[in-house]
Structures are given as structure tokens and as C-alpha cells.
Amino acid sequence: MFKRYVFAVMVILALIALINQPVAAESTKEDTAKITFQKTAISRKSLYTYTVREGDTLAKIIRSIPESTEKDIARNYRLLKELNPEIPDIEELEVGQSIFLPGKPSTEIKENDVEEMTESTANLSSTAKKYYKIKRGDTLYKIIRRELKTAEINIAPMVRTIKAINPNIRNVNRIYAGTIIRLPDETVFVKTTEDVVPVTEQMVTASDRSTQPEKIIEVKEKKSMPPEARLALLKQIITQMNATVNTTGNYYLPIPKAGQVTIDCSKIPVIEFEGGTTVFLDLENRANNNLKKMITSNWKNFHLVKIDNDDDIFNILKKVLTTTKAYDIIKNENPLTIGARPRMEIMIDWLIVKPIPGQQSKSVVQGLRPIYENNLLLPKSIKNYAQKNGFMITEFSEESGIVGKPEELYSLPSIPVFATTSAKDFSYALVSYLGLSAEKDIEIQLFDTVKDGFNLSIKADVLVNKDDKKYVIYSQSLSQQFTNALKQAGHETIFVSDGDSPKNIMGNVLSGLNIPFTYENFIFSGPEKNQAPYALKFNGTKINQDLYIVDFNMDSELRGLLQEVWSAKIARY
């Protein structure tokens, strides 16, 4: 009797499952249709964030996606990259990092994890003034200047601070509209017409769905660089390292006691580095493993490197440079300082470096700067200045390859140079350049025989006429009687000394003539003029609004850039 009862219950359960199966299938079909890779819009309802844990791998995370099968792995891998564009290398995940996943949260998530998620979301609303939602066209430099009112000289430290409190920012030059970032101290939380969804939110509850409008995340299919453009970019980078890349003709590799191997360089390019390392680039998986073993077993400095179609330029460079044991490519997150006068600070995403013999530090060989949407190219003069200081910069699009601005041609007169042979000569050159009426070695009549009964005149180093007043510049001391006599005759006196520095002489002359000036460290920032992130810094004297007088020979291209972009005129002594 008991057995028949159990059998009846099992039959009833089976019938219920068969009745509900079409509904479940239909529901699943409807839900997954929103995250199909071919579509360009994914509902926020279909997404949740996952925090990477110790021991996680990308394959393990993908397999944990609910309702995912083996045939979905490739699709989910591509989708994962599209949903997390701020992560340069999706294969290199860090513990504690948050990523977007498609589908509903797995039941494997522990209760305490959910509590932490809820608490994190609650903290956001209670401290909203410390968060900012990135808008289209924003750069980190613009946000710092606008929201934090930060002086230009403090921007680089502030970038590092924001990077430290926002570990999700992997590249300070690549931020995305809609992302929530935390700002230090008092900041403005910008409200938009759509509800703000913080990156710390782990899931959308049923009550949220009933009260909030559906939010859409646009997922654009990433275009890969064409093979020809990728090879051209690799060739430019490698040749700038004093290496050669052969893409034409044949390369003959003798095999001891077995003849030789002939390699078609148009199909397998050959890279030859200084120091004897030779690399064969198998771009289309043409070479078999036997050839690779044959090469490595006969020559230690010869290497066959296989390049996959999905390899970007960074992966290719890592594979190639690893064989040399002399170069490495690293991710960079700090501004680089190039040159001294002027000093240039610039943000570069990736660096090719090599060890310095006998030291633990490494020298920078070349900088790589990917250009993304809303990211501007560096002025050619900036790149040329870096090259003159031994640092090459290569800019490229990850979709089209090499990019760059044309050469900038500035029609500038030669830089004015003030003679410093004497205080008199320097003073005369300065006031003349400022457009003042000036005479050098001029006799000034203080008394005459007709009026005063005797004749007295003195020789002035420089006589300046300004605002209907006369100023006498002397490089030698005068007695108080002569000074009083000059004042009675309507002349103001300015004293300079040959023993003073040109800077001090200039300060005395300008102060005596009541001409406003300031001496300080000046900073010209590219983002301030909607240009790429760089800054030029130098000490000098600023006169009026646009004249800067320095004591070094300013690079002519940078001088043209300063005049064109900032209307800054440069003179030197």
C-alpha cells in the first residue's frame, strides 16, 4: 500500500513538471534574449556584479553564470569583455575587483555577501556627496579642476588619490560615462534624469523593478585591429627600439648536418634585436611544433612566437619582448617627467622598459598610448620634445592602428635674447623690447649758465620715457645731492648693479617703472585647453598678460605651441 502511495505521488509530481516546462522554457528564452551577444542593448535587470574571490579564474566565473552551458562559454567570454570595458585585460582579475555578469545572481552567493552588498548600497545614499557620476566628455583632469577646485600644481597628486580610493579605475586616461567614482573630501553629487545605479550595487530586487524604469547599458561590439594595421604598428614600435623587422624576401636558417630552412618573411616576419635575439612571428599559425622545437634546440637566441588572431598589440609585445630577456612592457599609472627646462609631465598608458646594468631600476625606452573615444592626440611638438629627450611615444587606435597629428608649422621670429654683458645693456634691451622709448648713454642737463649761472650735466646709462615721466637708470652709485637734483629736474632714478643677477636687475627696473610682473613656476596644462593630458612647467618672469622671460633656450616647437594655444610670448636672457 505504501509503495503504491509513493508511486502515485511521483506520477503527480512528474505531471506538474511537464505542465510547467513550457512556461519555464518560455521564461528562460525571454530572459536570455536580452543578453544575446548580437544585440547592442542589455537590460540592467539582466545584470549583476560579482566580486572576484581568492582562487577565482575567468573560466570558473563564466561557468558559474546561472543557466550557462558549455556552448555558451565563448559567447559569455566575449560578452564579459563588452560589459567590463574599463578592465584592460579581462584575464587578469584581482581579488576584490567587481565585474558585471549577465543573468541573475547565483544561489551560491552567501547570505553575508548579500548583507555586505546591501550595506554598501546604503552607504552610498548616506554619503552621496562623496560620489560623482561621470558624464559624456568628462576627463579625470576636468573633474578634478571643476568639482574639487584643485590648483594645477596639485592635479597629479589628486589623480593618484582618486586612483587609490577607486580601485576599479585601471587607467586614469580611460573613464566611462555613467560610471560612479568616489571623490575625496567635499564633492558634488550630480543628479541626472535617470536613476543613479552605483557600481557597488550587486542586484536589482523585485521592488526596484516595480518602481524604477528599465535602465539600458549600451554594449558596442569591439572592433579588432586589421592584421595589416597591427603588423604596421608592431613594426613601428620595434624599429624605434633600434631593431629590424623584415616583412619581405626570404630568411635562411641553416640546420646543422641537415640543410637549411627557408622562411618567407612576408608570411612569417623576422625581428632582429640588438644583442643577437631573433624572433620569427607566426601570424597565421603556419609553423608546426616540430619547426619550433628544431629552432629552439639548435639556437638559444632564435625563437618562434605564435600570434593568435585575438592577440592585441600588448599581448604580442609581451610575447616578443619576453624572448629578449632585455625588455619588458608594463602598465603605467603615474605621470612621467621628461626634460628639465621646461619640465614636461605626461600620462602614458604603457611603457617598454629595460634594466639598467648594475642597478635595480629600469630605463624607459618607449611609451605606448592607445587612443579611445573622447581621448585626444598629443600635439606633435610634445611628442617631438619627448623624442629629443630620448623618449619615443607611439599613439594608436585599437581599431585602426597608427594615428598621429601632422607636423605643426609655426612661423615664429627668432627668440628675443637680452644681452647680459652689463646691467646697462640688459636694462636697455629689456625696456626697448617692452616698447618703451629709451636712450642709452644720454647726457642729462641739470643746470645751465643762463638760468642758474653755472652748467652741470650727468651721463645716464639709460633714459626711459613712460607715461609722460622720465626715468633714469644708473648702474653706478650717485650721491644724494645728485639724486635730489635729478628729482627736482623731474627724473625718477632706478639703480641697478653689474653684480646683481639678471633676475634681480629685471625686478628693480620693472618695479621702478611701475610695470606689474611676477616670478614663479608657471604651468601650462593640456586638459585646460581640451587637449591630451600633459603639462609644461618652467620658472620665469611674467610681465603683463602674455610675456614670459626665462633664462634658458626654450624649444622652438614648444614655444610655437605656447604661443598658438596660450598666446604666450617667450623671451630670454
Order of alpha helices (4+ residues) and beta strands (2+ residues): alpha-beta-beta-alpha-alpha-beta-alpha-beta-alpha-alpha-beta-alpha-beta-alpha-beta-beta-beta-beta-beta-alpha-beta-alpha-beta-beta-beta-beta-beta-alpha-beta-beta-alpha-beta-alpha-beta-beta-alpha-beta-alpha-beta-beta-beta-alpha-beta
